[in-house]
Amino acid sequence: MPDSRDDLLAEFDQSYGDFRAVLERLDEAEFEKIWLDGRWRVREITAHVTGWLGQMSAGMDRMARGERPSQEGETPWTEVDNWNETFAQHARGKRKGQILRELEAGANAFKESALKLPEDRFGEGKTANRIFEAAGAPHFREHAEMIREWQSGQSY
């Protein structure tokens, strides 16, 4: 994984573009078909990605102000299933276009938050890099591949 902010942002842009292209190829019916664990659609997967972008953006904003990345009194980020369910609930009833606009806004906010952090906050093992690992390029690649596999007929 790259270490510098610029390298992380370049990787972010490339993998986001790929993820977005996978989503764009889906029609509304495919976007709405339940297939993951018998309960999630691409809609929920995309909301999940967007939700983590938002959480990690807020964390970088707090870091830029000299605070801890996670907010005191908030559900810990380690409670992934609880967060994922919250993000999926947020997607209920939304159409593909709205979900994609929210994704775009989330990706832009994430990048803006990263740019608020000084370069010395980035590097191997540093919190900013772990944030990028959690919600950046690896996350986009994971879900783009998952959707591609589903489209090719592999079961989930």
N, C-alpha and C positions, 0 to 999 in steps of 0.2 A: 504494500500500500504506500502511496506517495506520502511524503512528510510535510512539505511546505503548503501553505494556504493556497498559493496559486496552482500548484499541482493537484491538490484536492479539489479545488473548484473546477479545474479543467476536466478531471475525471468525473466529477458530479455532472457537469454539463453534458458530457458524452453519454453517460449511462442514463441520465434523465431523458435525453433525446431518444434513445433506444426504447426506453419504457413507454414514453409518450407515443412513439410510432406503433408499438404493439397495441396500445389502447385505441388509437385512431383507426386501425384496421377493423375493429369490431363494430358491428352494427348494434342498434339499440337492443335487439332480441338477445344477441350474444352477451352483451353487457349485463343483461338482466337474468340470465340463466343461472340457477343455483347449481353449483358443482363442487365447491371446495368443502369438504367435511359435511356435505349434505345441508349446508346452511348459508354459505357465503357465495356471492356473485363477484364478478369483476368490480362491481360497484363498491362492495365492502372492502375488497382488497385495496382498491384505489383510495378509499377513505382512510383505511389503515395507514397506508404510506403517507398520505397528507397529514394525518393526525400526528405521526411521529415527526414529520418535518416541523410541525407547529411546536411540539414539545421541545424538540432540540433547538429550534430557533429561539424560543423563550429562554432556554438554558444558556445559550451563547450571549443573549442580550444581558442576562444577569451577570455572566462572567465579565462582560465588558464594563459593567458598573462596579466590579470588584466583589460581587456576591458569589455564593455557591450556585452551581448550575441548576440544581433542583430546588424547588420552592419549599420552604418550611411548612409543614402541615398538609402538603399535597400527597396524594397516593404515590409511593415510591415508584420510580421507573422500572424497578425490578419486578413489579407486579404486572408483567407484560399482558397476561390474559385479561385482567381488569381494564387496562388501557385499550387493548384491542377491541373489547366488547363495546366500550364507550365510543370508539371511533366508528365501529360498524353501525351502532345505533344512530349516530349522526347522519349516516348516509340514507337512512330510511326514506323512501318516497322520492328521492332525488333522481333526476334524469341524467343521462350520460353527460350532456353539455354542462350542467351545473357542477357535477363532480369533477370534470376536467378543468373547469375554471378555478375551482377551489384548489386542485392540485397545482395548477400554474401559479396561483397566488402563494401557496405554501412553498414551492420551490424558490420563487423569487425572494420571499421573506427569509428563507434559510440562507441564501447566498448573501443577502444584505446583512444579516446577523453575523455571518462569518467575517465579513469585511470590517465590522466594528472592532473585532479582536486584533490586537497587535500580533505581528508575525511571530514574535517569540512565544506566543501561546500555542503554537503549532509545533509538532515534532513527534517522533516515535514515543509512544506511551503517554503522551499528554492528553488531557481531557478533550481538547478541541478535536484531536484526531479520533478519539473514541466516539465522539458525537458524529463525526463524518462516517465512521464505520457503522454506527447503528442506524443512521437515517439517510446516508448518502448513497454513493455508487454501489456498494455491496447490496444494499436494500433494494435499489432499483433493479439490479441484475437478478437477484433472487426471484422477485415477483414477475419480471418480464419472462424469465425462463419457465416459471410455473405456468403462466398463461399460455406460452407457446406449447408446452407439453400437453396442456389440456386441449388446446385447439387441434393438436395432432392426433388426438384420440387416446392419449394415455390417461388412465383413470386416476381419480383423486378421492 
